């Protein structure tokens, strides 16, 4: 893109770009105009504490954490918290 993103957003031309549909256009516009993204905040709030730190543990298979996260319901989020606390602050 040869033009500044904020100019394209202000002129409402983002949707003219290849690969930018309505949903992505709304998200980019929100991020550029407000400096935040509600969708990101929702995802961040839904991520169990310590999960990101667990992905950095050597030997921890990313597919394992993904499978566990996908299969866990909200009732199992406390299990994630317990595991994360043990890893982040063992003792």
N, C-alpha and C positions, 0 to 999 in steps of 0.2 A: 504494500500500500504506500503510495507516494505522498498522501495527505495525512495530516495529523488526525488521529482517531477522534479527538473531541470535536473537530470541525465536521467530520462525516456524521457523527452522532447529532450534533446541533442542527445540521441540515437534513436530518432524517433520511440519509442515503445509505445507511448501513444495510438495509434489506436488499439493496441492489447488488451487493457483493455476492459472488458465488459461494455457496455453502452456508450462508447466513439466513436462517429461516426466522419465523416470527418469534419463537421461544428464545432463541439465542440473541436475537436483536433486542428483545426486552431486557434480558439479563445484562448484556453489554451496556445498554443505555443506562440502566439502573446503576451499574458499577461506575461508569464514567461520570454521571451527573451527581450521584450522592456519595461516592467513595466507599460504598459498601454494597453487599449483595445478600438479600434476605435468604435466598436459596442456600448460599454457603453457610450462613449463620444457623440455619435449620439443620444442615448436615453436621456441622460442628457440634451442635447441642445433642444430636442423636448418637454421636460417637462415644462409646463407653470410655471413661477415664483410663488412661494408661495404654489404650490399644495401639496408638501410634508408636509409643515407646517400645511396645512388645515387638513390633515389626523390625526394629533395629537390633534385636538380640541375635547374635550369631547362632546359626543352626535352627532358628525358628522359621519354619517353612511358611512363606507368604500364602501358599494355597491352603495351608492348615488354618491360619488365622482367618482367611476369607471364608472357608467352609464353616468354621465355628461361628463366625459373625452372622453368616447367612442363616444358619440353622438355629441361632439363639433368638428367643423371643425376649420381650422386655423383662420377663420373670427371671431370665438368666443373666441380666446385665449386672446384678450384684456379684455373680461369679466372676465376671470379667474384672470388676473392681477389686475383688479379693486377690486374684492372680496378679493384677497390675501392681497392687500395693506390695506384694511379696517380691516382685521383681525389681521395682523401683527402689524400695527400701527394705532389703532383706534383713531379717533379724528376729 
